[in-house]
Amino acid sequence: MDVTRDANYPKTPQLDKLLVAETVDTYNKIMIFLDWAREEKVMRIVDPKAMVLEYVGVDIDALEAEQAAILRYIQGAHGDKTPPPVTMEVTAGEDKEVIEIE
């Protein structure tokens, strides 16, 4: 997977893993199954999101730290002004997607 960002943008390996999982729809399919299993009482699932993040290899503490770094980056770069949307180009194999976050 390749993500193109501003050179000063914080490194986000955990968010990148999550982005790939969501892009290939793995994350969503697993969440649907775990929600179903919890509702049908097939298995006891306390936190399906945490289970899926662990399954796709995302460290939750590192993910939260990356999110905080992004927020500091945006606040530092734009002060009191409204920041422009962040645009990321994500490629996974043959698939390519441009994502804009406001």
Secondary structure as UniProt FT lines:
FT   STRAND          2..4
FT   TURN            7..8
FT   HELIX           13..23
FT   TURN            24..25
FT   HELIX           26..39
FT   TURN            40..41
FT   HELIX           48..55
FT   TURN            56..57
FT   HELIX           60..78
FT   TURN            79..80
FT   STRAND          86..92
FT   TURN            93..94
FT   STRAND          95..101
//
